[in-house]
């Protein structure tokens, strides 16, 4: 089993998104997400998968859904987080990429969190679970100023389980 990593961008109050979409546009964060997750399994809920215009290149998609008949070409469909993790056991670093419910379920088994903390408050209907500071420690931190391409400042935070 590899290192199970949750990867997310969340606002100051753990906001993830609204109406199955992100509430900000941060090109550098997208680039980092692509770089980190390329070549790996990405585990997600069906709604997160549905929010993509098409499957993300160079990644193996594992979609968790309660829908028994959900099928998409080239996508691995499972009905539990446990099964998703089992199928990714040969990947040195599978990633959980959302949504809120899947993050909540995976928090107990994750080894690492790659969180982009977006410095702002947002109206949202989906949230990242609270990070219990007694169980996690920040091992890397990189601040990014607001600029002409990024409407909000943000900080990349890497957490490892203590």
MOUR-V818343 format. One record per residue. N is the residue number from 0. PSI is psi in degrees with one decimal (* if undefined). Layout:
n=N psi=PSI
n=N psi=PSI
//
This chain:
n=0 psi=132.0
n=1 psi=-166.6
n=2 psi=111.6
n=3 psi=120.4
n=4 psi=130.3
n=5 psi=133.1
n=6 psi=128.1
n=7 psi=161.4
n=8 psi=128.5
n=9 psi=146.0
n=10 psi=-178.9
n=11 psi=-27.2
n=12 psi=30.0
n=13 psi=20.6
n=14 psi=134.6
n=15 psi=-42.4
n=16 psi=178.9
n=17 psi=138.6
n=18 psi=42.5
n=19 psi=34.0
n=20 psi=158.5
n=21 psi=154.2
n=22 psi=16.6
n=23 psi=166.8
n=24 psi=109.7
n=25 psi=91.1
n=26 psi=-39.9
n=27 psi=-33.8
n=28 psi=-39.7
n=29 psi=-43.2
n=30 psi=-44.1
n=31 psi=-43.8
n=32 psi=-46.7
n=33 psi=-45.8
n=34 psi=-45.6
n=35 psi=-40.2
n=36 psi=-16.0
n=37 psi=136.7
n=38 psi=2.8
n=39 psi=171.2
n=40 psi=137.1
n=41 psi=122.5
n=42 psi=131.2
n=43 psi=163.5
n=44 psi=165.2
n=45 psi=-40.1
n=46 psi=-38.0
n=47 psi=-45.8
n=48 psi=-43.5
n=49 psi=-20.8
n=50 psi=-11.6
n=51 psi=140.4
n=52 psi=-32.7
n=53 psi=165.6
n=54 psi=146.7
n=55 psi=134.8
n=56 psi=153.6
n=57 psi=28.7
n=58 psi=148.0
n=59 psi=117.9
n=60 psi=125.0
n=61 psi=113.1
n=62 psi=126.0
n=63 psi=126.1
n=64 psi=153.6
n=65 psi=-15.0
n=66 psi=114.9
n=67 psi=-32.7
n=68 psi=14.7
n=69 psi=122.8
n=70 psi=139.6
n=71 psi=140.2
n=72 psi=135.8
n=73 psi=5.6
n=74 psi=137.3
n=75 psi=123.0
n=76 psi=129.5
n=77 psi=169.8
n=78 psi=10.6
n=79 psi=154.1
n=80 psi=-40.1
n=81 psi=-44.9
n=82 psi=-39.7
n=83 psi=-45.9
n=84 psi=-41.7
n=85 psi=-42.5
n=86 psi=-16.7
n=87 psi=13.2
n=88 psi=-22.7
n=89 psi=-5.3
n=90 psi=127.0
n=91 psi=-22.7
n=92 psi=82.7
n=93 psi=152.9
n=94 psi=139.3
n=95 psi=122.6
n=96 psi=8.8
n=97 psi=179.1
n=98 psi=-155.6
n=99 psi=-46.3
n=100 psi=-39.7
n=101 psi=-41.7
n=102 psi=-45.3
n=103 psi=-45.9
n=104 psi=-38.2
n=105 psi=-16.4
n=106 psi=-37.8
n=107 psi=-28.4
n=108 psi=-9.3
n=109 psi=149.8
n=110 psi=-22.4
n=111 psi=151.6
n=112 psi=127.1
n=113 psi=101.6
n=114 psi=128.3
n=115 psi=109.9
n=116 psi=111.1
n=117 psi=122.8
n=118 psi=87.2
n=119 psi=168.4
n=120 psi=136.6
n=121 psi=151.4
n=122 psi=126.1
n=123 psi=160.8
n=124 psi=0.6
n=125 psi=137.3
n=126 psi=149.3
n=127 psi=143.5
n=128 psi=153.8
n=129 psi=136.1
n=130 psi=118.5
n=131 psi=105.9
n=132 psi=-17.5
n=133 psi=-16.1
n=134 psi=-12.7
n=135 psi=144.9
n=136 psi=144.2
n=137 psi=125.0
n=138 psi=-13.0
n=139 psi=145.6
n=140 psi=131.6
n=141 psi=118.2
n=142 psi=141.8
n=143 psi=118.7
n=144 psi=155.2
n=145 psi=141.0
n=146 psi=-168.9
n=147 psi=-21.5
n=148 psi=-11.7
n=149 psi=113.6
n=150 psi=-19.2
n=151 psi=148.0
n=152 psi=155.2
n=153 psi=162.5
n=154 psi=128.6
n=155 psi=125.6
n=156 psi=127.6
n=157 psi=121.6
n=158 psi=143.8
n=159 psi=148.3
n=160 psi=137.2
n=161 psi=*
//
